Amino acid sequence: MKNVRVRALANLALVKYFGKRDLQMNLPAAGSLSLTLEPLSTTTEIAFRPELERDMVLLDGKKAADKFASRVSGFLDIVRDMSGTSEYASVVTENAFPTAAGLASSASGFAALAYAATKALGMTIDKEQLSALARRGSGSAARSIPGGIVVWNAGEKSDGSDSFAYPVAGPDDWDLRVVIGVADPGPKAVGSTEAMELTRTTSPYYREWLDSVHIDLMNALRAVEQRNFTDLGEITERSALSMHAAALAGRPGILFWNGTTVEAIHLVRRLRQQGTEAYFTCDAGPQPKIVCTKSDEDTVASALESLPGITRIIRCHLGAGVTEI
Amino acid sequence: MKNVRVRALANLALVKYFGKRDLQMNLPAAGSLSLTLEPLSTTTEIAFRPELERDMVLLDGKKAADKFASRVSGFLDIVRDMSGTSEYASVVTENAFPTAAGLASSASGFAALAYAATKALGMTIDKEQLSALARRGSGSAARSIPGGIVVWNAGEKSDGSDSFAYPVAGPDDWDLRVVIGVADPGPKAVGSTEAMELTRTTSPYYREWLDSVHIDLMNALRAVEQRNFTDLGEITERSALSMHAAALAGRPGILFWNGTTVEAIHLVRRLRQQGTEAYFTCDAGPQPKIVCTKSDEDTVASALESLPGITRIIRCHLGAGVTEI
């Protein structure tokens, strides 16, 4: 069987995904909208081989931890079921950014794995089916199949076949920028699935959170269509704050932020008062992510870089969907 | 007319008050439960004098700013209406803690003013009526009339006569402690009434927030009755986080915290993991407030004092209601 090497990018949700309608199938309770981000990439090489007695997983040059390796194997089982093969695979995967630190490495990782595995097995599968497949590995991986600006349909079917992502703007259609501050390169305190489930089952705000996502998503789509950055930015910041607020009201309250995250929110608001159009967002980790346009990127980057507690920044722009390399 | 000098203490809500059902009358949309805190005191001396042509207000040794002076005068107009006098007053008020920095100086201030003014005018008014009157000056001032542990009834009448606070435990009944970290002695970024109104009118979580307060209040009352500190502490932290979460989901999101506030939340959680029963709370400002029992006070105080960004700490214990001195 052939060796396949693919590259996938991480993505940043502007309208957040936070809450599942089906845990097993990774089906979201609401849709979401994201940016596919260059240069946050995962490169994965896979080869299925008859002589292997189990899947072999190397992550960033080292034998992967059992938990991650078995997650990869579980995903490959789904692909094997679909294709009819029984061969195990060797998987070599490299992340170009800190793993498991709220920088969505599982999104690019499972997008890359889904594409590499189906390609290596010679499967005929379109991009929407591929997105739905990647979703099985990690929900947000569905959004790392297309490039540019992406919408992930919540869908309604129990088999998940209508829950995939598709592009609404190409990587060159709108020059949006994201400046990420690395506030704490350590692993997450709470995994996102666990946090979502705790929020779904204990937060009094969960139902209202989901209702607000539907509205934010429709408005964000219109803002993308009209290239209205102010509208998109306001929805972005609101969606992030509302998501974190819903989690914070869980029992016990989930707090993904650290002090630097909060100072970054205040920084973004000061920047806006000074005329720099910058909007805050943040995921299941403390890293502040600031969305802006190309003309404000330098201002945002130097402001974020000088915030105490920020150890480094990563400047991102829109990138392409998953590709063979 | 006689000179009257009174002393009132600030209070800290464990079950938070955040949302009004009547702005004009300062009527809360839900009840709340608080600790009356020694040594956070306001001392107010008042004298009504026929020769004055307007109210004269000194705050912390200086002529009060117009906004504060007219708030005091507006309150004294209510008292003058009730008593039938038309005399203006000289008011000298001193806070033993930073004014307008989320440390509830308006609560102790209007409690002291209500008591001093009615006493100076020789009015016959019981403690519940006095609490309802103090409420007109600042909602939470209703809770600074009694001492110890206090419940403020939301009430339902439009004239506010059933919206007053009463004690549920005396200052010596339970040795609770509060350690306050002064994270930023500056004035608040958003006033609490403005923040409440923005949350009420724009936060998708406001309705659920109010519903949760009713439940938290009933459970907190039971915890006080049973002297169950674990239950009271958990409700305290949950109530604070849910309140801040409801505000954070406002449009625009209201963020009372700074970086130090968030690090204090993480600190409290580390303390609990290490066996120190400490619970976080926070009001319309960045100051973290940690509730504990006497046996853990030293541990909590030294941990909070060494948190970066904390300029000083204030150790508090339960105190008495408003008194003439």
Interface residues (C-beta under 8 A of the other chain):
Chain A: P204 Y205 R207 E208 W209 D211 S212 E237 R238 L241 S242 H244 A245 A246 L248 A249 R251 P252 G253 L255 W257 N258 G259 T260 T261 V262 E263 I265 H266 G309
Chain B: P204 Y205 R207 E208 W209 D211 S212 E237 R238 L241 S242 H244 A245 A246 L248 A249 R251 P252 G253 L255 W257 N258 G259 T260 T261 V262 E263 I265 H266 G309
